[in-house]
């Protein structure tokens, strides 16, 4: 094998740059002064085969890559160049002489004379990744080689963009990001106005279609535009008479006052400009007429020429509005490139408006669904006062599986229900609606609380294997002042006594609804007058910062503190006070709250009898009713009460086999209840002229304030109410 003879060293001539492994050639750069000084006292062998000098290695490892803070960065007070201002390259002769000849710091980019205001620097940081490269000619050190002028790996930086075009790019990027951040209509329009004024224009007016189409809806009726937002003004110290800019009446009226709505003529100039979609200047007669029509043909002079720009707003399907951009006389007019900027702003705004309208429709549907799933209003049964609250988990999850209900039962009782389906989504809300309907049906059968939960568990298993829920079902009897409670994996109720003592009721926890095969237990507890029962879901007491029992203790303390101020505290303010235990970041789940203030019915306001099913029972019932009403001082209701009681008792005696019950209750109304063991509910019908019967319920319906019939576990109860004058 033949080899070439060794070549003599050439200390004053650098070898040609080797081939770059990336396909290019390395570029020369002048070495720093310290590096040149070190190279003067070393041979080329040391330079080629030895380790790099400490000074050169330190310079290469510690010199930060320059970055650019923005087009309008100001120079530093200490004379050092700001980020983004590259140092001038060092001349070879100056480097060898040992002088640190650095070029002066670049002056900050001045505001160009194109009407742009150098106040918007947002978005310039997006260019940092492109301009944060070493200056041209900076060497890259490879493994085993020094970072000197003969290095082979060189990085070619991307040229920094400056000038009006770069300003426009940075402005459009920042403005579109600000517009896209909005979720609702007001945020999007506010983002457009704040981005346009004063960086791009001195005044802006935004018109939107009235009403706005949603999705694929085809708008019907004539095209009408409504002024939705206006920002900025045309008054300025530089106004001159030769360049009229005019006064806009719309800008003098603050947004939120009387809406300004205009009708767009189908064959008019404004409709033609809107169909063209592209922004236009007001320098042509057609565009000037379109601007005058949009602004309602104001009596004063309008901005003319290239100081007014009309940009249609086109969504995904159709034009949904227009934006007017105006500049004062002391500012350069719009340029042709500004039409592209206005088109970008209009496009992103229109798409954002479409997004906001669709989001608003989804939120409306979710709210409507939740309102339909929950009771519109709570009943006000005898002897108990009710109040409720519902809070969604978040604005983005406005539906959930929590529900509450109050169901009147026979005998002036009331069923209090609070449940929680796992999750807070549309599916959870749908399951909640089915379970709530099931509870109402089971309550109408007057089943015991544990039986209601048992059948509810069966229904949940029919809906699916993963349909899990918790529920607490309580029945309050205002006459007996008793409370029967059954629980299915739900947080226990809290009872606030009239003396301010708050206690957590000892209720068997039970298994959640949907487990199946687990029995439920019910407990009977005293419900004294003046006490307040709170039923709630776990979203009120459980969060990331505390567990369920810690939250229940906080709830108990909050109730106790509220009762120390006023005892008993008003029910509606008490619900608001309870919700204040939630911190700013504590709400992770939706919340349902049901509060019941027990008043009860005094024994002196109750009259109760058992009547044998005999022929003379109706006459005895009339006498008993007459005596009770006269004892209560209700002589005016005697005649009507006797007639209606006689009709209902007669019908009950005809079908009953066991004693008939008759009960009178005196509260804000006079309530009469007749119970028997016949399960068939009576129905009102119109008797024929030749029929002797069939008119009893017709009389009840005409004379009573309210009446109804409820099936019991063994029989039924027919009741009516008469007003107390």
MARVEXGU-101674 format. One record per residue (C-alpha): x, y, z. Coordinates in steps of 0.5 Angstrom, whole numbers. Layout:
% residues N
R   east  north     up
R      X      Y      Z
...
END
This chain:
% residues 725
R   east  north     up
R      0      0      0
R      3      7     -2
R      2     13      2
R      4     20      1
R     10     23      4
R      8     28     10
R      7     35      8
R     11     41     12
R      6     45     17
R      3     51     15
R      3     56     21
R      0     62     17
R     -5     59     12
R    -11     55     14
R    -13     49     11
R    -19     49      6
R    -25     47     10
R    -27     40     10
R    -34     37      7
R    -40     39     12
R    -43     32     14
R    -50     35     13
R    -48     37      6
R    -45     44      6
R    -39     47      8
R    -36     51     14
R    -36     58     14
R    -30     62     16
R    -31     67     22
R    -26     71     26
R    -23     68     32
R    -24     72     39
R    -18     76     41
R    -17     71     47
R    -17     66     42
R    -12     69     37
R     -7     71     43
R     -7     63     45
R     -6     61     37
R      0     66     36
R      4     62     42
R      2     55     39
R      4     50     33
R     -1     48     28
R      0     41     31
R     -3     43     38
R     -8     46     35
R    -10     40     31
R     -9     34     36
R     -9     38     43
R    -15     39     47
R    -18     46     46
R    -15     52     50
R    -19     54     56
R    -21     61     53
R    -24     58     47
R    -28     53     50
R    -30     58     56
R    -32     63     50
R    -36     57     46
R    -40     54     52
R    -42     61     56
R    -44     66     50
R    -51     66     50
R    -55     65     44
R    -58     72     42
R    -65     73     42
R    -70     78     40
R    -75     81     44
R    -79     85     39
R    -79     90     34
R    -80     96     38
R    -75     94     44
R    -72    100     47
R    -64    100     48
R    -62     99     55
R    -59    105     59
R    -53    102     61
R    -51    102     53
R    -51     94     53
R    -55     92     47
R    -62     89     48
R    -64     82     46
R    -65     81     39
R    -59     87     37
R    -53     82     34
R    -46     85     35
R    -42     87     29
R    -37     82     27
R    -30     83     29
R    -25     84     23
R    -19     80     23
R    -14     85     23
R    -17     88     30
R    -18     81     33
R    -10     80     32
R     -9     87     35
R    -12     85     41
R    -17     90     41
R    -25     88     43
R    -28     92     37
R    -35     91     37
R    -40     94     33
R    -45     99     36
R    -51     96     39
R    -57     97     33
R    -62    102     34
R    -69    100     36
R    -73     99     30
R    -77    106     29
R    -85    106     28
R    -85    106     20
R    -89    111     17
R    -95    107     15
R   -100    108     20
R    -98    103     25
R    -98    105     32
R    -92    101     36
R    -96     99     42
R    -97     92     40
R    -91     88     42
R    -95     81     43
R    -93     76     39
R    -86     78     38
R    -84     72     42
R    -87     67     37
R    -80     69     33
R    -76     68     38
R    -75     60     36
R    -73     63     29
R    -68     69     31
R    -65     66     37
R    -59     63     33
R    -52     65     33
R    -49     70     29
R    -47     69     22
R    -40     65     22
R    -41     62     29
R    -37     56     30
R    -40     49     32
R    -36     45     36
R    -36     38     34
R    -34     32     39
R    -26     31     39
R    -25     38     35
R    -24     45     38
R    -29     51     36
R    -24     55     32
R    -24     58     25
R    -23     51     22
R    -29     47     25
R    -33     44     20
R    -40     44     23
R    -43     51     22
R    -50     54     23
R    -53     59     18
R    -58     63     22
R    -65     65     19
R    -65     72     17
R    -69     77     22
R    -75     80     19
R    -76     87     20
R    -80     93     16
R    -87     94     15
R    -89     87     13
R    -86     84     19
R    -90     89     23
R    -96     86     20
R    -95     79     21
R    -93     80     28
R   -100     84     29
R   -104     79     26
R   -101     73     30
R   -103     77     36
R   -109     80     34
R   -112     73     32
R   -110     70     38
R   -113     75     42
R   -120     74     38
R   -119     66     39
R   -119     66     46
R   -126     69     47
R   -132     64     48
R   -138     68     48
R   -140     73     44
R   -138     79     48
R   -131     77     49
R   -130     76     42
R   -132     82     40
R   -128     86     45
R   -122     82     43
R   -123     85     36
R   -124     92     38
R   -118     92     43
R   -114     89     38
R   -116     94     32
R   -116    100     37
R   -111    104     37
R   -106     99     33
R   -109     99     27
R   -115    104     27
R   -117    110     31
R   -125    107     31
R   -128    101     30
R   -136     99     29
R   -138     92     29
R   -145     90     26
R   -148     83     27
R   -154     80     24
R   -160     80     28
R   -162     75     29
R   -156     71     29
R   -156     64     25
R   -154     58     29
R   -150     53     25
R   -154     51     19
R   -160     55     20
R   -163     59     14
R   -165     66     16
R   -171     68     15
R   -174     75     13
R   -170     81     11
R   -163     82     13
R   -162     87     19
R   -156     89     22
R   -155     91     29
R   -149     95     32
R   -146     90     37
R   -140     94     39
R   -136    101     38
R   -130    103     41
R   -125    109     40
R   -126    116     37
R   -125    120     31
R   -123    127     35
R   -116    128     35
R   -111    134     35
R   -109    133     28
R   -115    134     25
R   -115    139     19
R   -121    141     15
R   -118    139      8
R   -119    132     10
R   -126    131     13
R   -127    125     18
R   -133    127     21
R   -137    125     27
R   -140    118     28
R   -147    118     32
R   -146    111     34
R   -140    113     37
R   -143    118     42
R   -148    113     44
R   -145    108     49
R   -146    100     48
R   -152     98     52
R   -157    103     50
R   -162    103     45
R   -160     98     40
R   -158    101     33
R   -161     97     28
R   -161     98     20
R   -165     94     14
R   -160     92      9
R   -163     93      2
R   -163     87     -3
R   -161     91     -9
R   -157     96     -5
R   -150     98     -5
R   -149     95      2
R   -151     88      0
R   -147     88     -6
R   -141     90     -2
R   -143     84      3
R   -144     79     -2
R   -137     81     -5
R   -134     78      2
R   -127     82      1
R   -126     88      5
R   -126     95      1
R   -124    102      2
R   -129    108      2
R   -125    111     -4
R   -130    109    -10
R   -137    111    -10
R   -140    105     -9
R   -136    103     -3
R   -138    110      0
R   -145    109     -1
R   -145    102      2
R   -141    106      8
R   -147    111      9
R   -152    106      9
R   -149    102     14
R   -148    108     18
R   -155    110     17
R   -154    116     13
R   -151    121     18
R   -152    128     17
R   -145    130     18
R   -139    128     14
R   -137    121     13
R   -129    119     13
R   -128    118      6
R   -122    115      1
R   -117    110      5
R   -119    113     12
R   -125    108     12
R   -125    101     11
R   -131     96     11
R   -130     89     12
R   -135     84     11
R   -136     78     17
R   -137     72     13
R   -138     66     18
R   -138     58     16
R   -144     59     11
R   -146     66     10
R   -144     73     12
R   -146     75     19
R   -144     82     19
R   -139     88     18
R   -134     92     21
R   -132     99     20
R   -125    101     21
R   -123    109     21
R   -117    113     22
R   -116    120     24
R   -113    126     19
R   -107    126     24
R   -105    119     22
R   -103    116     15
R   -109    113     11
R   -110    105     10
R   -105    102      5
R   -107     96      0
R   -103     91      5
R   -108     93     10
R   -114     90      6
R   -111     83      8
R   -110     85     15
R   -117     87     15
R   -119     80     12
R   -115     76     17
R   -119     80     23
R   -126     79     20
R   -125     72     18
R   -123     70     25
R   -128     74     28
R   -133     71     24
R   -131     64     26
R   -131     66     33
R   -138     69     33
R   -140     62     30
R   -137     59     35
R   -140     63     40
R   -147     62     38
R   -146     55     37
R   -143     54     44
R   -149     59     47
R   -154     54     44
R   -151     48     47
R   -151     52     54
R   -158     54     53
R   -160     47     51
R   -156     44     57
R   -160     49     62
R   -166     48     59
R   -165     40     60
R   -163     41     67
R   -169     46     68
R   -174     40     66
R   -170     35     70
R   -171     39     76
R   -177     42     79
R   -180     48     77
R   -182     50     84
R   -183     47     90
R   -190     45     93
R   -191     48    100
R   -195     43    103
R   -198     44    110
R   -194     44    116
R   -187     45    112
R   -183     50    109
R   -178     49    103
R   -172     52    100
R   -167     49     95
R   -161     50     91
R   -157     47     85
R   -151     49     82
R   -147     46     76
R   -140     43     77
R   -137     48     72
R   -139     53     66
R   -137     48     61
R   -141     42     65
R   -148     45     66
R   -152     39     67
R   -151     33     72
R   -154     28     76
R   -156     31     82
R   -163     32     83
R   -168     34     89
R   -175     33     90
R   -181     35     95
R   -187     30     93
R   -194     31     97
R   -196     25    100
R   -203     23    103
R   -205     25    110
R   -201     32    109
R   -194     28    109
R   -189     30    104
R   -183     26    102
R   -176     30    101
R   -171     27     96
R   -164     28     94
R   -160     24     89
R   -154     24     86
R   -152     20     79
R   -145     19     78
R   -142     24     73
R   -144     30     71
R   -146     30     63
R   -152     29     59
R   -152     22     60
R   -152     23     68
R   -157     28     67
R   -162     23     63
R   -161     17     68
R   -162     22     73
R   -169     24     70
R   -171     17     69
R   -169     15     77
R   -173     22     79
R   -179     20     75
R   -179     13     78
R   -178     16     85
R   -185     20     84
R   -188     14     81
R   -186     10     87
R   -188     16     92
R   -195     16     89
R   -196      9     91
R   -195     11     99
R   -189      6    100
R   -185      6    106
R   -178      9    104
R   -174      3    104
R   -179      0     99
R   -178      6     95
R   -170      5     95
R   -171     -2     94
R   -175     -1     87
R   -171      4     85
R   -165      0     86
R   -168     -5     81
R   -170      0     76
R   -163      3     76
R   -160     -5     74
R   -165     -5     68
R   -162      2     66
R   -155     -2     65
R   -150     -5     69
R   -146      2     71
R   -152      6     73
R   -150      8     80
R   -153     13     84
R   -154     15     91
R   -160     17     94
R   -164     19    101
R   -171     19    102
R   -175     22    108
R   -182     22    109
R   -184     28    114
R   -191     27    118
R   -193     34    121
R   -199     31    125
R   -194     26    128
R   -188     31    128
R   -184     24    126
R   -179     23    120
R   -178     17    117
R   -171     16    113
R   -168     11    109
R   -161     12    106
R   -157      9    100
R   -150     11    100
R   -151     18    101
R   -148     23    106
R   -153     23    112
R   -158     29    113
R   -156     35    118
R   -162     37    123
R   -161     44    126
R   -166     45    132
R   -169     51    134
R   -164     52    140
R   -158     52    135
R   -156     45    136
R   -154     42    129
R   -153     34    129
R   -152     29    124
R   -157     24    124
R   -155     17    125
R   -158     14    119
R   -156      7    116
R   -151      8    110
R   -154      3    106
R   -151      1     99
R   -151      6     93
R   -157      5     88
R   -155      0     82
R   -151     -5     86
R   -157    -10     87
R   -159    -15     92
R   -157    -11     98
R   -163     -9    103
R   -165     -2    105
R   -166      0    112
R   -171      6    115
R   -170      9    122
R   -176     14    125
R   -174     20    128
R   -177     26    132
R   -178     32    128
R   -180     38    133
R   -183     44    131
R   -178     50    129
R   -172     45    127
R   -169     45    120
R   -167     39    116
R   -162     39    110
R   -161     34    105
R   -155     35    100
R   -150     32     95
R   -143     30     96
R   -141     36     92
R   -143     41     98
R   -138     37    103
R   -133     34     99
R   -127     37     95
R   -120     36     93
R   -118     40    100
R   -122     36    104
R   -126     29    105
R   -133     28    106
R   -133     28    114
R   -129     34    114
R   -134     38    110
R   -140     35    114
R   -137     38    120
R   -136     44    117
R   -143     44    115
R   -145     43    122
R   -141     49    124
R   -144     53    119
R   -151     52    121
R   -149     53    128
R   -146     59    127
R   -152     62    123
R   -157     60    129
R   -153     64    134
R   -155     70    130
R   -162     69    129
R   -166     63    131
R   -169     60    127
R   -165     63    121
R   -169     65    115
R   -169     59    110
R   -167     62    104
R   -161     66    107
R   -159     60    110
R   -158     56    104
R   -154     62    101
R   -150     61    108
R   -149     54    107
R   -146     55    100
R   -141     60    102
R   -137     54    105
R   -135     53     98
R   -128     56     97
R   -126     59     90
R   -123     52     88
R   -127     47     92
R   -133     46     87
R   -131     40     83
R   -138     37     83
R   -145     39     82
R   -149     41     88
R   -156     40     90
R   -159     42     97
R   -166     42    100
R   -168     45    106
R   -174     44    110
R   -177     48    116
R   -181     44    120
R   -187     47    123
R   -192     41    124
R   -200     42    126
R   -202     43    133
R   -206     37    136
R   -212     42    137
R   -212     44    129
R   -214     36    128
R   -220     32    128
R   -220     25    127
R   -225     19    127
R   -226     12    125
R   -233     11    122
R   -236      4    121
R   -239      3    114
R   -246      3    115
R   -252      7    112
R   -253     12    117
R   -245     13    117
R   -246     19    112
R   -251     23    117
R   -246     22    123
R   -240     25    119
R   -244     31    118
R   -246     32    125
R   -238     31    127
R   -236     36    122
R   -241     41    124
R   -239     40    131
R   -231     41    130
R   -232     47    125
R   -236     51    130
R   -231     49    136
R   -226     52    131
R   -230     58    129
R   -231     57    122
R   -239     57    122
R   -238     60    114
R   -236     53    112
R   -241     49    115
R   -246     48    110
R   -241     47    104
R   -236     42    109
R   -243     38    111
R   -245     37    103
R   -238     35    101
R   -237     30    107
R   -243     27    106
R   -242     26     98
R   -235     23     99
R   -237     19    105
R   -243     16    102
R   -239     13     96
R   -233     10    101
R   -239      7    105
R   -241      4     99
R   -235      0     97
R   -231     -1    104
R   -231     -7    108
R   -227     -4    114
R   -228      2    118
R   -228      9    114
R   -223     15    117
R   -225     22    117
R   -220     27    119
R   -220     35    119
R   -214     39    119
R   -215     47    120
R   -209     51    117
R   -209     56    112
R   -214     52    109
R   -219     47    111
R   -217     40    109
R   -222     34    109
R   -219     27    108
R   -224     21    107
R   -220     14    107
R   -223      7    106
R   -220      0    104
R   -222      0     96
R   -217      1     92
R   -221      4     86
R   -220     11     85
R   -226     15     84
R   -227     19     77
R   -231     25     76
R   -237     24     70
R   -243     27     68
R   -249     24     70
R   -255     23     65
R   -262     27     67
R   -265     20     69
R   -259     17     73
R   -260     18     81
R   -253     18     82
R   -246     20     79
R   -246     27     81
R   -242     27     88
R   -235     29     85
R   -238     34     80
R   -241     38     87
R   -234     37     90
R   -230     40     84
R   -235     46     83
R   -235     48     91
R   -228     46     93
R   -222     50     92
R   -218     44     91
R   -219     36     91
R   -216     30     89
R   -215     22     90
R   -209     18     92
R   -208     11     92
R   -205      8     99
R   -202      1    100
R   -209     -1    102
R   -214      3    100
R   -214     10     98
R   -216     17    101
R   -220     23     97
R   -219     30    100
R   -222     37     99
R   -220     44    101
R   -224     50    103
R   -221     57    104
R   -222     60    111
R   -225     67    110
END
